[in-house]
Amino acid sequence: MRSTSFALILCCFAATLSQAAAEPAQDTEVAALAERIRLLEENARRLTEQANQALSMARSAQAELAQLKSAPSFPAQAEATPSAAGATAASANAFNPALTLILDGVYEHRSKDPAGYQRAGFPLVGEGAGGDQGFQLGESEISLAANIDDAFYGQLTLALESEDGETEVGLEEAYIETTKLPEGFKLRAGRFFSNIGYLNSRHAHTDLFSTRPLPYQAFLGSQYGDDGVQVRWVAPTDTFFELGGELFRGARYPAEGAAHDGVGAGTLFAHAGGDVGISHSWLAGVSWLRADPRDGEDGFSGRNNLYVLDFTWKWAPNGAYKDAGIVLRSEAFIDDRDGIVMDAEDPDAFGQVWNGRRRGAYVEGLYRFNRRWDIGYRYDRLWAASSGPYASDFDPRRQTAALTWHPSEFGMLRLQMARDEPQPHYIDHVLGLQYQMSLGAHGAHKF
């Protein structure tokens, strides 16, 4: 009997010990579960906050997109076509001027003395000369642009450059443009670059090379801009199609003289372009410049007709040209003149009759490896007139290669080499180093 009672006591004691040992383990599991619930609730709270923030950002982006669609483009500063004005006008400060600074500098080494540079059959006019030796300030720009009100947009661009050791400040563009004309029409008035050809309306800092092609230097003094008015019409079609015309004062080459009471030049142009699939796109155009220069920089007075054909093709994987791609471009020029040429060094000399035609063309290509590097090649050539005061049996030509590094979308460093043959038995090898940096408002360039 005693042994049985003792056994029962031992069993009760063991059960008590077992329950006491289980209670701490159970408390630990409850605490761990409670901590997990707290962490899950904390994560849920954070996810809710992030979702609210994302929703707020999405609504802000939608509002910004609506403003962007209703804002006018940044026609000349940026480059068919998104533009710099769109990027800035979409903000709350759409009616405050967007400020853009382009800083440009170059070092050039030439194998020939620039003082002896001449181009057979083509007088050096405007900014179409061969260039200088050594370090020099490039064409740096200061640009202000903004919506004036809901009906007009305005832009002012100043250019700073060094010439013969002197720093010059020039007014490149100062114009207003309508934003609310119906049926795809736009009207521009003031000083601006003509929309003929491809490169002429674009600022030099958007070029693929640090120098303009020979036809631009020979026929347009590098770039034609003047005081006047422009009207453009864009068709309401999926394929980009544009028609337009301009009237200019005729104060700059090749239309110097301001004949016809200050309306000495006019243009007509048409451009068309579109996409082929998602990786290919193209743009083509035809242009005509009609001028009546008087005592021009090259001594010419009379009638001048300049015809330009241009074509650009781009390829990029899935259309993402910033990542990689190829650009091929060509322009052809025909310059037809009928008038008299006076000797600039002897104004009293009898003039020579000039009724002739000159031509020029270039083709350039660029391959972009990635967002940082691209390499390009350009071949340009001029064909002189066969008779007249500037007749020549030699046709100037030039080959140019460039390697460009883009540390970001706001700057680039370029190494460029050229083989220039402007006249018989004269070959100028040119090595150039260029930097270019953009500060302030920076939008997408034109096509």
ChimeraX attribute file (.defattr): number of C-alpha atoms within 10 A of each C-alpha:
attribute: neighborCount
match mode: 1-to-1
recipient: residues
	/A:1	5
	/A:2	6
	/A:3	8
	/A:4	9
	/A:5	10
	/A:6	10
	/A:7	11
	/A:8	11
	/A:9	11
	/A:10	12
	/A:11	12
	/A:12	11
	/A:13	11
	/A:14	12
	/A:15	11
	/A:16	11
	/A:17	11
	/A:18	11
	/A:19	10
	/A:20	11
	/A:21	11
	/A:22	10
	/A:23	10
	/A:24	11
	/A:25	10
	/A:26	10
	/A:27	11
	/A:28	11
	/A:29	11
	/A:30	12
	/A:31	11
	/A:32	11
	/A:33	12
	/A:34	12
	/A:35	12
	/A:36	12
	/A:37	12
	/A:38	12
	/A:39	12
	/A:40	12
	/A:41	12
	/A:42	12
	/A:43	12
	/A:44	12
	/A:45	12
	/A:46	12
	/A:47	12
	/A:48	12
	/A:49	12
	/A:50	12
	/A:51	12
	/A:52	12
	/A:53	12
	/A:54	12
	/A:55	12
	/A:56	12
	/A:57	12
	/A:58	12
	/A:59	12
	/A:60	12
	/A:61	12
	/A:62	12
	/A:63	13
	/A:64	16
	/A:65	16
	/A:66	12
	/A:67	17
	/A:68	19
	/A:69	12
	/A:70	14
	/A:71	21
	/A:72	24
	/A:73	24
	/A:74	28
	/A:75	21
	/A:76	21
	/A:77	27
	/A:78	22
	/A:79	20
	/A:80	17
	/A:81	14
	/A:82	17
	/A:83	22
	/A:84	25
	/A:85	29
	/A:86	24
	/A:87	21
	/A:88	25
	/A:89	26
	/A:90	20
	/A:91	15
	/A:92	10
	/A:93	12
	/A:94	21
	/A:95	17
	/A:96	15
	/A:97	20
	/A:98	21
	/A:99	17
	/A:100	20
	/A:101	18
	/A:102	20
	/A:103	19
	/A:104	22
	/A:105	18
	/A:106	20
	/A:107	17
	/A:108	17
	/A:109	18
	/A:110	18
	/A:111	12
	/A:112	14
	/A:113	13
	/A:114	14
	/A:115	9
	/A:116	7
	/A:117	16
	/A:118	16
	/A:119	21
	/A:120	21
	/A:121	25
	/A:122	23
	/A:123	18
	/A:124	19
	/A:125	18
	/A:126	19
	/A:127	15
	/A:128	21
	/A:129	18
	/A:130	22
	/A:131	17
	/A:132	16
	/A:133	18
	/A:134	11
	/A:135	14
	/A:136	18
	/A:137	17
	/A:138	22
	/A:139	21
	/A:140	21
	/A:141	23
	/A:142	18
	/A:143	21
	/A:144	18
	/A:145	27
	/A:146	25
	/A:147	26
	/A:148	18
	/A:149	12
	/A:150	13
	/A:151	12
	/A:152	17
	/A:153	23
	/A:154	21
	/A:155	25
	/A:156	21
	/A:157	22
	/A:158	17
	/A:159	17
	/A:160	20
	/A:161	18
	/A:162	15
	/A:163	13
	/A:164	8
	/A:165	9
	/A:166	8
	/A:167	11
	/A:168	12
	/A:169	14
	/A:170	12
	/A:171	14
	/A:172	19
	/A:173	21
	/A:174	18
	/A:175	18
	/A:176	22
	/A:177	24
	/A:178	20
	/A:179	22
	/A:180	16
	/A:181	11
	/A:182	8
	/A:183	10
	/A:184	13
	/A:185	17
	/A:186	17
	/A:187	18
	/A:188	20
	/A:189	19
	/A:190	18
	/A:191	22
	/A:192	26
	/A:193	19
	/A:194	28
	/A:195	24
	/A:196	27
	/A:197	26
	/A:198	22
	/A:199	21
	/A:200	18
	/A:201	20
	/A:202	21
	/A:203	17
	/A:204	18
	/A:205	20
	/A:206	14
	/A:207	11
	/A:208	21
	/A:209	23
	/A:210	22
	/A:211	17
	/A:212	19
	/A:213	25
	/A:214	26
	/A:215	25
	/A:216	23
	/A:217	21
	/A:218	26
	/A:219	26
	/A:220	21
	/A:221	22
	/A:222	22
	/A:223	24
	/A:224	20
	/A:225	20
	/A:226	22
	/A:227	21
	/A:228	22
	/A:229	21
	/A:230	21
	/A:231	17
	/A:232	19
	/A:233	17
	/A:234	18
	/A:235	15
	/A:236	11
	/A:237	7
	/A:238	9
	/A:239	12
	/A:240	17
	/A:241	19
	/A:242	19
	/A:243	17
	/A:244	20
	/A:245	20
	/A:246	21
	/A:247	23
	/A:248	26
	/A:249	23
	/A:250	27
	/A:251	21
	/A:252	23
	/A:253	22
	/A:254	29
	/A:255	32
	/A:256	22
	/A:257	24
	/A:258	19
	/A:259	17
	/A:260	11
	/A:261	9
	/A:262	15
	/A:263	19
	/A:264	22
	/A:265	28
	/A:266	22
	/A:267	21
	/A:268	21
	/A:269	22
	/A:270	21
	/A:271	23
	/A:272	18
	/A:273	20
	/A:274	16
	/A:275	17
	/A:276	10
	/A:277	9
	/A:278	12
	/A:279	15
	/A:280	17
	/A:281	18
	/A:282	20
	/A:283	20
	/A:284	20
	/A:285	21
	/A:286	20
	/A:287	21
	/A:288	20
	/A:289	23
	/A:290	19
	/A:291	28
	/A:292	26
	/A:293	26
	/A:294	23
	/A:295	18
	/A:296	21
	/A:297	20
	/A:298	17
	/A:299	17
	/A:300	27
	/A:301	24
	/A:302	19
	/A:303	17
	/A:304	21
	/A:305	19
	/A:306	22
	/A:307	20
	/A:308	20
	/A:309	21
	/A:310	22
	/A:311	20
	/A:312	20
	/A:313	19
	/A:314	20
	/A:315	21
	/A:316	19
	/A:317	14
	/A:318	12
	/A:319	17
	/A:320	12
	/A:321	17
	/A:322	14
	/A:323	14
	/A:324	19
	/A:325	22
	/A:326	19
	/A:327	19
	/A:328	18
	/A:329	19
	/A:330	19
	/A:331	24
	/A:332	20
	/A:333	22
	/A:334	19
	/A:335	19
	/A:336	18
	/A:337	20
	/A:338	17
	/A:339	18
	/A:340	20
	/A:341	22
	/A:342	20
	/A:343	16
	/A:344	14
	/A:345	8
	/A:346	8
	/A:347	11
	/A:348	9
	/A:349	10
	/A:350	11
	/A:351	16
	/A:352	14
	/A:353	16
	/A:354	21
	/A:355	17
	/A:356	18
	/A:357	20
	/A:358	21
	/A:359	20
	/A:360	24
	/A:361	22
	/A:362	22
	/A:363	18
	/A:364	21
	/A:365	19
	/A:366	21
	/A:367	18
	/A:368	19
	/A:369	14
	/A:370	14
	/A:371	16
	/A:372	16
	/A:373	18
	/A:374	20
	/A:375	19
	/A:376	20
	/A:377	20
	/A:378	21
	/A:379	19
	/A:380	22
	/A:381	21
	/A:382	26
	/A:383	22
	/A:384	22
	/A:385	23
	/A:386	15
	/A:387	14
	/A:388	16
	/A:389	18
	/A:390	16
	/A:391	18
	/A:392	17
	/A:393	14
	/A:394	18
	/A:395	20
	/A:396	22
	/A:397	21
	/A:398	20
	/A:399	18
	/A:400	22
	/A:401	18
	/A:402	21
	/A:403	19
	/A:404	21
	/A:405	17
	/A:406	17
	/A:407	12
	/A:408	10
	/A:409	13
	/A:410	13
	/A:411	16
	/A:412	18
	/A:413	18
	/A:414	21
	/A:415	19
	/A:416	22
	/A:417	18
	/A:418	19
	/A:419	18
	/A:420	19
	/A:421	21
	/A:422	24
	/A:423	19
	/A:424	12
	/A:425	7
	/A:426	13
	/A:427	15
	/A:428	21
	/A:429	17
	/A:430	19
	/A:431	18
	/A:432	19
	/A:433	19
	/A:434	21
	/A:435	18
	/A:436	20
	/A:437	18
	/A:438	18
	/A:439	13
	/A:440	13
	/A:441	17
	/A:442	20
	/A:443	19
	/A:444	16
	/A:445	17
	/A:446	17
	/A:447	17
